Amino acid sequence: MSRSHAPALLWHRRTFLAAAGAAVSLSLLPLRAMAEPEDAEDAVRKLFGNRPIREGKVTLKLPPIAENGNSVQLTVSVESPMTEKDHVRRIAIISPRNPIPEIAIFSLSPASGRAEISTRVRLAGTQSLRVVAEMSDGSLWSGKASTYVTLAACIIG
């Protein structure tokens, strides 16, 4: 090797070592990429207070396996006649593993016709989603469903 190439080679080596050191340092930083189950419960309390939540009346349909967490189809339906006296006010979809547990909150009224929501959501991996429906009488009902996600979305970092 001639002397004229030595400084260039040394410069590339230094650049590589600096970049490798930075990458190792960044990998050691604590990143919070997923919510904890407590965060999901806190989200439910923030939305609905400490009111009792009963199981039933809410059906959540998810595919058993989602190949890509970037777009997972789900359907929520709530047993309700959707009349002025008896209807669904709100539907909240909660994820215990997404960085922000509140995936979506929908407001409904008797004018909605049916208490059913279909949408696509991003999921940060395999998990059980929880749906809470608030009725016009103030009662809360919930349902759960699980899906296995092969390629996660919602990753921070």
Rosetta blueprint (number, residue, H / E / L):
1 M L
2 S L
3 R L
4 S L
5 H L
6 A H
7 P H
8 A H
9 L H
10 L H
11 W H
12 H H
13 R H
14 R H
15 T H
16 F H
17 L H
18 A H
19 A H
20 A H
21 G H
22 A H
23 A H
24 V H
25 S H
26 L H
27 S H
28 L L
29 L L
30 P L
31 L L
32 R L
33 A L
34 M L
35 A L
36 E L
37 P H
38 E H
39 D H
40 A H
41 E H
42 D H
43 A H
44 V H
45 R H
46 K H
47 L H
48 F H
49 G L
50 N L
51 R L
52 P L
53 I E
54 R E
55 E E
56 G L
57 K L
58 V E
59 T E
60 L E
61 K E
62 L L
63 P L
64 P L
65 I E
66 A E
67 E L
68 N L
69 G L
70 N L
71 S L
72 V E
73 Q E
74 L E
75 T E
76 V E
77 S E
78 V E
79 E L
80 S L
81 P L
82 M L
83 T L
84 E L
85 K L
86 D L
87 H L
88 V E
89 R E
90 R E
91 I E
92 A E
93 I E
94 I E
95 S L
96 P L
97 R L
98 N L
99 P L
100 I L
101 P L
102 E E
103 I E
104 A E
105 I E
106 F E
107 S E
108 L L
109 S L
110 P H
111 A H
112 S H
113 G L
114 R L
115 A L
116 E E
117 I E
118 S E
119 T E
120 R E
121 V E
122 R L
123 L L
124 A L
125 G L
126 T L
127 Q E
128 S E
129 L E
130 R E
131 V E
132 V E
133 A E
134 E E
135 M E
136 S L
137 D L
138 G L
139 S L
140 L E
141 W E
142 S E
143 G E
144 K E
145 A E
146 S E
147 T E
148 Y E
149 V E
150 T L
151 L L
152 A L
153 A L
154 C L
155 I L
156 I L
157 G L
